[in-house]
């Protein structure tokens, strides 16, 4: 069944998938086909159950098919799927986001994180009249040309951090610096400062695995952009409402000029957003001269589901619980690995974490890439065979959810104990 479906997929979908990281190219083997998800579990077409830590790469912070979200989407679906006209739901979403996220005075909904970061940079280039953009090696901000340079996530997994098809004249406008490398950033600004429109950063990197900012790194970006008249664009597509209510911007006290959001705010449906200071967002059409549009932007179904999820997250203690869970997983998996003589470390920030097969824990992409990817592949398959779906790449973060109860965590740790005992 699965083999026949996989062969059909390979004939009509590039690599058999609609997004490269799903192909298991990073770990070898063939992906399973999912039949359904429930709470912390995925069920494949053969009925096998997995404790899921991919969780659609971040959106499913309440777990699979949370009743409140499903109900909200079902009720809205019965009223219509899309209108191409304003709805109250979009206003409620925009009000919730602008209240929760610091610096977000005005926001525009879009359909993917790629659209959000692409649009935010267009605003930054319009506001500053400049062309150059700075990003960090190993950060991934979606697949639009300007940012598909030394990218992380699937691009790093497949070893294509600089995609084909991006014209050199465009690629030259993107300057890349090592994550957490303040000295390199300062030298880029001393050379190009007057030409830089924006610096875009993941406030906690999640696309080289989870790598937190070193003390002073984000502050240096804010200082240097302010001095040079460039904008600080904080890409919270992954970290927004994942590491804290209101994202890393609120947790770290950042003062972004523009913020990008996605994943959690859509509860698993195609939703992302960009926004920021009113003076910048008033440049966006139809108010200003920066054109950006979308047939399904602010789609009522996605707004209903996203609002239901976000409202559930505002309960006190939510992020403490998520943080404790992510940290416990990292701590216990590293202890197991080391007790079997395997070099291991982890980073956990809020509800995202990564187990690295290297020591010490990495501070940037090069250090992540120096980890033992072959051992990671054996760990991935060992866990999959024992009913745990870990992200199929050393460059992806793991996303425990509020549905990951003691039973699911114990099953995860029991599988890992077996994998390390057998040798990985
Ligand atoms: P999308 O266009 O895939 O919705 O979002 C792009 C994006 C932008 N910014 C950040 C910080 C992101 O993490 C992403 C997308 N994340 C990856 C997971 N590492 C998407 C998974 C995939 O490509 O299938």
Boltz pocket constraint, residues with backbone or C-beta under 6 A from the ligand:
constraints:
  - pocket:
      binder: B
      contacts: [[A, 19], [A, 20], [A, 21], [A, 22], [A, 56], [A, 57], [A, 111], [A, 112], [A, 113], [A, 114], [A, 115], [A, 117], [A, 140], [A, 141], [A, 142], [A, 143], [A, 153], [A, 154], [A, 202], [A, 206], [A, 207], [A, 235], [A, 236], [A, 237], [A, 238], [A, 239], [A, 262], [A, 272], [A, 395], [A, 396], [A, 397]]
      max_distance: 6.0
